[in-house]
Amino acid sequence: MKIVGLETFLVAPRWCFLAVTTDEGITGWGEPVVEGRAATVATAVAELAEYLVGQDPFRIEDHWQVLTKGGFYRGGAILASAVAGVDQALWDIKGKALGVPVHDLLGGPVRDRMRSYCWVAGDDPTEAAEHALEKKAQGFDAIKMNGSGSMRALESKREIDAMVERVAAVRAAVGDDFDIAVDFHGRTSAAVAREVCRLLEPLHPFFVEEPLVPEQTADYAAICASTTVPIATGERLYSRWDFRDVLGSGIAVAQPDLSHAGGISECRRIAAMAEVHGVALAPHCPLGPIAFASCLQVDFATPNALIQETSLGIHYNQGSDLLDYLVDASVFEFRDSSVALLTGPGLGIEVDEAAVRRAAEVGHDWRNPIWRHPDGSFAEW
């Protein structure tokens, strides 16, 4: 079998899909994207295609090594994400050719269902609480919420109190048998993160996500030592080398993104490294169905997988949602906040190619907003 083509599709709301075709009629699908830089990643995929066309798709590890290390300049979000989508597609091809799901190729399943959580929106405490109750009524027993808007290096008591009040309102609404993750989105300084985590401790967050921007990864040891709240991070770390130091800092949860951190191959290795440090895996995935299926394939074969993010109904998904590009959306059967073991070959999903091509005719040019503080200076989004 040989690879004969790679084709990318920019589709709403902000995704990029990849189809890798072979001379035996098997197509593998991947999701190579950096949100806000989808076209740039698609160009990187086209450059990688120069090497891949004519190659044996089964040599996944060798291709991963060449694609990540074959150029003099390595790493970074764009290259790692381009490789991630290719890697997902090659695993999909191999599974389809052999008639088995990817998790079987990774050693077989260690669980029958994978617990999942979804997002709730709302800056107002009452609004956030209402959205959390809606998700609870849908059967979810875990959600993630934004911790704050833009934050300064040191914040006022009113802003700190507002962060805590928002989480407290959700906790009061959903009760104690419900998990609440709080995403700081890298918006807080180490000083603010220490203060807010201490105040959140009585509310028992499931975890606090990404209190620091990735450039400050070295400060996680101090954050973790200052609070009993579990700390999660990793959506903007792109390789096992990026994770090497942070895994020993005291974090509780590693969150590599299967569409950013080198795909199934690399995230599987990151998960194994995390297990050595007693760190759980919770793949980051505010993306589409191919990325979600890739995450689940790793989750089902990974002993330390804790919970899986899903973008279903997320506020970014305007125009299309998680299930819109699938022939059979029932493969992602959400019941009791979990997804059943995927049993189909490859990634376990059938992409609706006709729907993808129609959406790609429109495409998208999604960009994240640029925030500024009241004095006009740049603020983390």
ABEGO torsion letter per residue (X at the ends): XBBABBBBBBBOAABBBBBBBBAAGBBBBBBBBBBGAAAAAAAAAAAAAAAABGBBAABAAAAAAAAAAABABBEEAAAAAAAAAAAAAAAAAAAAAAGBBAAAAAGEBABABBBBBBBBBEABAAAAAAAAAAAAAAGBABBBBBABBBBBABBBAAAAAAAAAAAAAAAAAAEAABBBBBBAGGABBAAAAAAAAAAAAAAGBABBBGABBAAAAAAAAAAAAABABBBBBGAABABAAAAAAAAAAGBABBBBBAAABGEAAAAAAAAAAAAAAGBBBBBBBABBAAAAAAAAAAAAABAABABBBBABGBAABBGBBAAAABABAAABBBBGGBBBBBABBEAGBBBBAAAAAAAAAAEBABBBBBBBBAAGBBBBX
